[in-house]
């Protein structure tokens, strides 16, 4: 481990790393990028150069995950690599720890894995070495969302706890080919988009007073049980559909650009799920989540709402505070905003997205927790529970019925888009 600040080692140098996690380091005093590892080394080399230019650190580029974990400058491992690599990455990292390497923590970008069997293996292996862990889900850390939650719970508590959380998120489709591949990704828009919304809704419905529960690495929790005893998930109903990208002209575009065939092997590009909870008194609570890859517009459109007996709150992110307009005469370049699917017309300016999008806060939480020898505010068991809800949603959509979580056998379940 390093003695000079906190060194982050990152596995995976894709968009979320380059544009969100690494820039957030610039906002975290005493934190630097110490090492990188990527399946394509040249990409890691390029990202390492960017880190030096931006002043985020002077990272080494490792040839393997084991080499990155063994680097004494690396204090925490951030796993942001594609979903289909997650088990192999954790296996190699834990093997290195068992061989004598040391880490202060392991943080994993959402989702934890493609299915519950993989997630269980990951949790078991991380638990076997007693290393603190964090689940990198940015929505609950966004200042607007966390601020709404704190205000409504504190001012509305006398009236009663909130009973309905709604979230909608949609954009034009993923930026990397593996996201479109149901087998590699583990699903479609449901696992990509609703894992955000479902996690965010559950946090909104959870009492902030429970956020101070024991989060030490030695506090082994049952991944099938909710850490907040006052919020128990009961059942899930869901629908999925391929609305846009299975159409002939769009399927052809995907074949040409990403090498996937949505006419014969589609993944869902639309999903809706309703999760029913009960509080400690058995009072019903509801989470509604909708997501799609079908939105045609400027960037990402989201609506997040929390409703209670005498109050409500809403966060809207479909309108940026700043934007530009380019005519067709100059609009033939690449878009520069996340999920922007046009290069002319109105384009949002993504100023300080790493702050407003919650990435600075989630990474600060992970670093501070690891320094204290604790799990993050969200840890890998939270990631398991979110994934369990996603699997229940896929099962509900496939079988056309409500899935009762207490009765469902989800450990061996694979969503239809991931079956090949």
N, C-alpha and C positions, 0 to 999 in steps of 0.2 A: 504494500500500500504506500501511497505517496505521503510525504510529510509537508508538502507545500500545497495547501488548499485541498480541494476535492476534485479528483480527476475522473472524468466520465469516459468510459470506453463504449463505443456504439457498434453494434452488429447490424448492418444494413445502412445503405447510403442513398435510399430512394427519396421521393418527394417529402415525406413527412419529416425525415431527418434533416434534409438540406434546408427546407423552407420554414420549419417550425422548431424542432428540438434544438438544433445547433444555434440558430440565432437567439434563442431564449437564454443561452448561456451568457450572452453579453449583458443580461440584466441581473445575473446572480453573482454577487461579490464572492471571491474566493473559490469560484468554480471554473474549471477549464476543460476543454476537450483533450483528453490524454491519448486516445487511441481510436482507430477505426478498423473495421473488417467488413469486407463486402465480397459477394460471390465473384464480381468482376473487379479485379484489383485496380484497373485503370480508373474506374469510377471513384474508388476510395482515394486514390492519389489526387484526383481533381478536387474532391471535397476537402482533403487535408490542406491543399494549397489555399482554398477559400477560407478555411479556419485561420490560417496564418495571416492572410490578408486582412481579415476582419478583426483580428485580435482575440479570437475565441480560444486559442491554444495553439500548441505546436505538436499535433498528434503524430504518433507513429502509425504506420499502416501494417497490420498483422496479416500473415498469410493464412491464419486459422483462428477459430474461436478460442481454442486452447491457448494459442500464443497471445491473444489479446488479454485473456483472463490472467495469464501468468505475468503480464507486464506489471512491474511494481508501481508504475505511475498510475495504474487504473484502480480506482477505489470502488466505483459502481459500474455495473454492466447494464446498458440500455439496449434492449432487444426490439428492433423495429423492422426486422427483415420480413419478407413475405410469409403469409400464414402457413404455407406448406413446408417451411423450413424450421418452424418453431421447436418441434420436438428434438430434431437433430441438434439445433443450437443449444438447447438446455442440456441435453445429454452430454455434449462436448464440454460445456461450461462446468457442469457438476463433476464430470470426470477429472477436469483440471483442478478443481477445488479438493477433490479427494486425493489428488496426487501432491497436494501441498500448497497450491496457489491460495490466495486470500482475496476476498471481496467484502465490502461493507454492505452491499445490497445489490439486488437484481430488480430492474424495472422493465415491464413488458408493455409495449403498445397494444391497444385493442385490435382485434380480439385476442384472448389468450391462445386460442388454438382453433382448429377447424371443427372439432366435435368434442364431446365430453370424454371420450376414451383418451384422446390426446391431452386434453386439459388435466385429466386425473394423473396421467403420467408426469406431466410437467409439475403439478403441485407436489406430488410424492417425491420427486427427485429434488426439488428445491427444499422441501421440508427435511429431507434426509441429511442436509448439510447445515441446517439451522441458520441460513442467511436471510436477513430481512428482505421483504419484497414489496413491490408497488405495482399497481395496475394503472397504466397511463391512459386514462379516459378524460379528455379535456373539458367536456361539457360542464360537469359540476364545478369545475374550477374557474369558469368564465366569470369575470366580475359582475356582469349584468345578471347572470343566472344565480350565482351565489348570493348576490346582494338582495335579489328579490326573495329568495328563500329565507334569508335571515330576517328581513323586515316583516314578511307576512307571518312567519312563525312567532316572532317576538311580539308584534302588535296584535295579532289575531288569536293568540293562544287562549285567551279567556273565552272566546266564542266557540272554540273547538278546533281540532286539528284539521288541516286541509284534507279533502276527500277525493279530489280529481286532479290529475296531472295529464296534460296533453302536450305532445310534441310532434311536429311535422318537419321533415327535412328532405330536400330534394335538390338534385342538380342534373347535369346533362349526361353524366356517366363517368366512370373511373378514368384515371390518367395513365394506368399501366396495364399491359396485356394480361398479366396474371390475375388481376382483379376480375376480369370478364370470364375467366375460366372457372366454372363451378367446382371442378375437382381441386384445383390449386387453391382457390379462395376459400372453399368450404361451403359456398352457397352463392347468393346473389345480392340484390339490394337489401334483403332482410338482414343478413349478417353484416353487410357493409354499413348500412344507414341506421337500421333499427337498433343495433347494438349501442349506438350513441343515445338514441331517444329513450330506450328502455332503461338504460343506466341512469340517465339524467332524471327521468320521471321518478324512479325509485328513490333517488337521493332527495328530490323535492318533497316527496311524501314522507320521508324519514325525519324524525325529530332531531334538530341540530344538537339537542342536549345529549344525544347518544354518540356524537362524534368524538367524545373524549374517552370512549371505551378502550380497554387494554389492547394495545397494538404491538406489543413486543413480539419478536420473532418466535419466542418460545411458547407464545399463546396459541397453540394449535387449535384452529376452529374447524368445525364440520362444514365442508363446502356446500352441503345440501341444506344447511340451516342458515336463517337470516341472523346476522349479528344483532340487529335491533329486534328484541323480543316483541316489540309492539307493532311490528309490520311483517306479516306473514303472507307470502304469495300463495294463492289458492289454485287458480286455474288460468288458462290461456285460450283465447279463441283468435284465429287469424285467417287471413286470405293472402294469397300471392298470385301474381299474374305476370306474363310477359306481354306488355302492351305495345311498346314501340320497337324494340330491337329485334323482335322476331319477324317483323315485316320485311319483305324481300329486299327492298332497296337498302334498308338499314342493316340487315343481316349481311348483305354483300359488303357494305362498308366495314363492318367488323371483321369479316374474313380478310379483307385486303389490308387493314391496318393492324389487327391484333392476332390474326390466325385462329380465330374461334368461329364455330359454326352455330349460330343461334336458330337456324332453321331446323336442324336435327338435334342439337344438344343445347337448348336454351337454359339460361338461368333467369330467375325472376328479376324484372326491372321495376316492379311495384310490390309493396307489401304493407299490410295493415295488421296490427295486433292490439288486442285488449287484454290486459292482465288484471285479474281481480285479486285484491288483498283483503285481509282482515286485520284490524288492530287488536290490542290486548283484550278488549271487551267484545270482540266479534263483530264490530261495526264494519260494514263493507267500504272499501276504498278502491278506486279504479285508476289505472294507467292506460292511456290511449296513445298509440304511436303509429305514425304513417311515414313511409319513405319511398323515394323513387329515384330512378336514373332517367326519368322522362322529361324533366323540366327544361324548357328552352327559354333562357333568359340570362341575365347578367350575374354570373357566379352562383352561389349557393343561396337557396331560399329556406328560411326556417321560421317557425312560430313555436314558442314554448309558453305554456300557460299553467298556472296553479290556482285552483279554486277552493275556497273554504266557506264556512257558514255565513260569514259577514264580510268577506273580502275576496279579492282576486288580483292576480298579477300576470303580466304578459311581457315577453321579450320577443321583439321582432328583429330579424337580421336580413330581410330581403332588400332593405334600402340602406346603402352605404352613405355615410355622412359626406363623402367626397366622391366625385366621379368626373369622367371626361367623356367627350363625344368625338368620334372620328368618323369622317365620311368614308364612303366606299373607295374614294380616290386614294386614300392613304391607309386603308384597312386591310392590307394583304399580308401583314406580318403575323407573329404569334401573339396570342393573348397573354397577359401577364398577371391576371388575377386567378386565384384557385377556381377551377371548374368553369372558367369563362369559356363559352363555346361559340364566340363570335369575335372577329377582329375589327369590326366596324360598329358604329352605333355607340350606345352608352356602355361604358366600362367602369366598374367600381375601382377606386384606388384602395388597395389593401394595406393601409397604413397601420403599423403596429399590430398586425394580426396576431403576433406571438403573445402580445399582452391581452388584447381583447378576446382572443380565442382561448385563453386559459392555459396556454402552454408554459408561460413563465411560472404561473402559480402551481401547476401540477409538478413541474420539475423542481421548483423550490421545495415543495412539500416532500418529494421523494428524497432529495438531498438532505434536508433537515432531519427527516425521519431516520435515514440510514446513519447519519452522524450520531444520532441518539440511540442507535441500536434497535430501532422500532420499524414496524411495517408502515407503509404509507397510509394516508387517510383512506384511500382505496387500495386494497391489496389483491393478490392473485385469487383469493377465495371469492372476492367480489366479482372478478372477471369470470370465474367459473359460474357463478350464479347468473350473471348476465347471459352467458353462453347457454346455460340450461334453459333460460326463458326463450332464447332464439330457437333452440332445438324443439321446445314444446310448441312454438309458433309454427314451425315448419310441419310438425306432425299434425297439428290442428288443420292447417291448410290442406295437407295431403289427404287426410282422412275425413275432412268435412265435419268435424265435431269439436266440442270443447274438451281440452285436455286438462284433467285434474292432476296437479303436480305430485300429490302424494301417492297416486296410483300409477303414474306413467313410468315406463321403463325407457329412459332416455340415454342411458350410458352407452348402449350399443347402436344408437340411432344415427343414421347418416342422411342429411337432407337430399331430396331428389336431385338438385343440380350437381351435387358432389358424387353421385353414383355414376361410374363409367365402367 
